[in-house]
Amino acid sequence: MTAKTPVNVILLGPPGAGKGTQAARLVEERNMVQLSTGDMLRAAKDSGTEMGKRVADVMARGELVTDEIVIGLIEEQLTTAKGNGFIFDGFPRTLAQADALGALLEKTGQSLDAVIEMQVDDEVLVGRIVGRAAEAVAAGGTARADDNEESLKLRLMEYYKKTSPLIGYYHAKGALQSIDGLGAIDEVAVSIGAIVDKAGS
Ligand code: ADP
């Protein structure tokens, strides 16, 4: 069974939790629209825009870029992108971003239907990210500038300090659903699909 009405969901979890992988599945299987602020920022960096140049070092170190920049990116997409609901991947990452998203959705007459927290152990995250970097290099490419142990430590710290409070925030709003992110990709996809179906029924 597939969700009947478009649903808007947040994938919440630390770096390496598998948000991007699962978002891609939702795009493919349900024609949803993935809004990844990380991808948008990397695209800005690669195309050499003023903003891209400003954020490159911050991202490479593993720190968060300013709320103002990412909120601007999301606002632009929310008003232009069309599809069967949005998947917010890597956004919001701070309480200010969460408040801004709520206000933007309200302004555009949309709702937030589920916040899916992907739970994963820290040791697994480090292994996945180090593996992702090695795979990129083996395939003849280059690893992401922030996929190294030093930046990863900072990314994890940023997550615990600034993003993990969103778990309590969305729990208090009655929107939080937590799933085990440690299973195989297909298993995790089934758990997420069930939540999306329920939210859209
Ligand atoms: P990951 O989830 O693997 O850490 P992302 O691709 O989501 O990677 O993000 C990469 C980097 O882009 C972050 O470490 C941060 O510097 C920046 N970034 C992405 N989204 C946000 C956001 N919502 N707020 C602030 N910075 C962000």
Residues whose N, C-alpha, C, O or C-beta is under 5 A from the ligand:
A	BS01	ADP	P14 P15 G16 T37 G38 D39 L41 V58 M59 G62 E63 L64 V65 V70 D89 G90 F91 P92 R93 R155
